[in-house]
Amino acid sequence: MLTGYGELEYPDRLKRRTLTVQAVKVFAMKSENVESEIAGPFFSIGVTTYNRKEMLKECLDSVLAQTFTDYEVIVGNDYTDEELSADMFGINDNRIKFVNYPRNLGEVGNMNKLLSMSQGKYFTWTADDDMYSPIFFETVYESLNKLGVTPCVFTSFTRNSNYLKTGTITDKNRQLLTGREFLQLFLNRDIKLLGSCAFFEKSYLQKIGGIKKLGDGFGPCSDSLLAIRAGVLKKVIFVDAPLVFFRRHDESVSFASGDIHALSSAHEELMLESIDIFKSKELIEDFHSNLFFLLKWCVIDYFVYYIKRVVIRTGKLRWGNLIKYLLFIWKHIIMLIMEKFKRLGNLLLIYTVLLSGVHYI
């Protein structure tokens, strides 16, 4: 019994999402044929955009170049000063729709709005500055046919502009994993992926409430939570091929922002959400190792971000945030150590009882 973590106090804004965890578990028990009950397109792609028309054009061109064509694209324009239309991009394709919001929804709000408007069986998000390999959709579809229907299909990505443009994906690239196996590989960083760039069954995303904004700033780590939630699923497909080009540039919030509080507060919420997931019956045996690797991940992520984005760029040390973050990490390390000792104590007690019985005999 994990008494130390069972007694954690959660502020109102950090309440546990036990209903979400239960929803994932229930959904993991379902199995359908890949072509079952499809009224709309097979794939839906939700594209978030904010005042980056040139990059958006490249993004949409990479979608239109797909070898698999049964899809719809919904572009959610969060830049209220200018409306977008297909004519602006020379697009004459009724699969692509533009939605101009009357007010700014924020990135996560935009993402969930796009999910709600989609009609496809499987859904994914992309930002206006990212691009796809032409065989991305085809590879996901073939993987579902070869390995069976799963709630989500993850692929690798690249930050190199010479990303995979053509070629053949072999069966060696496709892995059918249990959720537990997938989570271990993800937390150990043995596989590289972007959680929000996976293809998810729309009904699965709806059951878990879509994507959740973490922290008080621009919402880093929200895509990581999507991947961690997949840990309780019965089956997960991972394709080890860089089918998504994740572009870094000066206008990218995730690359250019120096908001260290956004990251530290997101880590705090990610940790609390993940603890609930790690405590599920599907993952409880790996609780300590999963928590250890998540702590390690957060610490490395924080200090790389802190040094590159805060110290080097501004020449200043944000001591307040640094000390608060170290205390947050230290609290979880102490609890992890206490649980380890408690488990060791229980084993010693059992050993003593057994040894006493042997001596009695």
SULFEN-V984463 format. One record per backbone hydrogen bond with DSSP energy under -1.0 kcal/mol. CO is the residue of the C=O (numbers start at 1). NH is the residue of the N-H. If there is no record, write none. Layout:
co=CO nh=NH
co=CO nh=NH
This chain:
co=1 nh=3
co=2 nh=6
co=3 nh=7
co=5 nh=8
co=11 nh=14
co=12 nh=15
co=17 nh=21
co=18 nh=22
co=19 nh=23
co=20 nh=24
co=21 nh=25
co=22 nh=26
co=23 nh=27
co=24 nh=28
co=26 nh=29
co=27 nh=30
co=33 nh=36
co=41 nh=121
co=42 nh=122
co=43 nh=72
co=44 nh=124
co=45 nh=74
co=46 nh=126
co=47 nh=76
co=48 nh=128
co=49 nh=78
co=52 nh=56
co=53 nh=57
co=54 nh=58
co=55 nh=59
co=56 nh=60
co=57 nh=61
co=58 nh=62
co=59 nh=63
co=60 nh=64
co=61 nh=65
co=63 nh=66
co=69 nh=71
co=70 nh=43
co=72 nh=45
co=73 nh=97
co=74 nh=47
co=75 nh=99
co=76 nh=49
co=77 nh=101
co=78 nh=80
co=79 nh=82
co=86 nh=89
co=86 nh=91
co=87 nh=90
co=93 nh=96
co=95 nh=73
co=97 nh=75
co=99 nh=77
co=106 nh=110
co=107 nh=111
co=108 nh=112
co=109 nh=113
co=110 nh=114
co=111 nh=115
co=112 nh=116
co=113 nh=117
co=121 nh=202
co=122 nh=44
co=123 nh=200
co=124 nh=46
co=126 nh=48
co=127 nh=130
co=131 nh=245
co=133 nh=136
co=134 nh=67
co=135 nh=139
co=136 nh=140
co=137 nh=141
co=138 nh=142
co=139 nh=143
co=140 nh=144
co=141 nh=145
co=142 nh=146
co=143 nh=147
co=144 nh=148
co=151 nh=201
co=152 nh=237
co=153 nh=199
co=154 nh=239
co=156 nh=243
co=158 nh=246
co=161 nh=163
co=170 nh=173
co=173 nh=240
co=175 nh=238
co=177 nh=236
co=178 nh=182
co=179 nh=183
co=180 nh=184
co=181 nh=185
co=182 nh=186
co=183 nh=187
co=184 nh=188
co=185 nh=190
co=185 nh=191
co=186 nh=189
co=194 nh=197
co=195 nh=198
co=196 nh=125
co=199 nh=153
co=200 nh=123
co=201 nh=205
co=202 nh=206
co=203 nh=207
co=204 nh=208
co=205 nh=210
co=219 nh=222
co=221 nh=225
co=222 nh=226
co=223 nh=227
co=224 nh=228
co=225 nh=229
co=228 nh=231
co=229 nh=232
co=230 nh=233
co=233 nh=179
co=236 nh=177
co=237 nh=154
co=238 nh=175
co=239 nh=156
co=239 nh=241
co=241 nh=156
co=241 nh=243
co=243 nh=133
co=244 nh=158
co=245 nh=131
co=249 nh=252
co=252 nh=256
co=253 nh=257
co=258 nh=260
co=259 nh=263
co=260 nh=264
co=261 nh=265
co=262 nh=266
co=263 nh=267
co=264 nh=268
co=265 nh=269
co=266 nh=270
co=267 nh=271
co=268 nh=272
co=269 nh=273
co=270 nh=274
co=271 nh=275
co=272 nh=276
co=273 nh=277
co=274 nh=278
co=275 nh=279
co=277 nh=280
co=280 nh=283
co=280 nh=284
co=283 nh=286
co=284 nh=287
co=286 nh=290
co=287 nh=291
co=288 nh=292
co=289 nh=293
co=290 nh=294
co=291 nh=295
co=292 nh=296
co=293 nh=297
co=294 nh=298
co=295 nh=299
co=296 nh=300
co=297 nh=301
co=298 nh=302
co=299 nh=303
co=300 nh=304
co=301 nh=305
co=302 nh=306
co=303 nh=307
co=304 nh=308
co=305 nh=309
co=306 nh=310
co=306 nh=311
co=307 nh=312
co=310 nh=314
co=311 nh=315
co=317 nh=319
co=318 nh=322
co=319 nh=323
co=320 nh=324
co=321 nh=325
co=322 nh=326
co=323 nh=327
co=324 nh=328
co=325 nh=329
co=326 nh=330
co=327 nh=331
co=328 nh=332
co=329 nh=333
co=330 nh=334
co=331 nh=335
co=332 nh=336
co=333 nh=337
co=334 nh=338
co=335 nh=339
co=336 nh=340
co=337 nh=341
co=338 nh=342
co=339 nh=343
co=340 nh=344
co=341 nh=345
co=342 nh=346
co=343 nh=347
co=344 nh=348
co=345 nh=349
co=346 nh=350
co=347 nh=351
co=348 nh=352
co=349 nh=353
co=350 nh=354
co=351 nh=355
co=352 nh=356
co=353 nh=357
co=354 nh=358
co=355 nh=359
co=356 nh=360
co=357 nh=361
